Amino acid sequence: MDKASDAAQSAKESIQAGGQQVKAKAQGAVDALKDATGTK
């Protein structure tokens, strides 16, 4: 049972890390657009 919960925890952490990367990329794209259009 421990292995199953460890695997679930690892999967959860991977998903959260992936979500953080996506958020950071989206924020970077928004910032680039703002720079391009001159709005801050």
ABEGO torsion letter per residue (X at the ends): XAAAAAAAAAAAAAAAAAAAAAAAAAAAAAAAAAAAAGBX
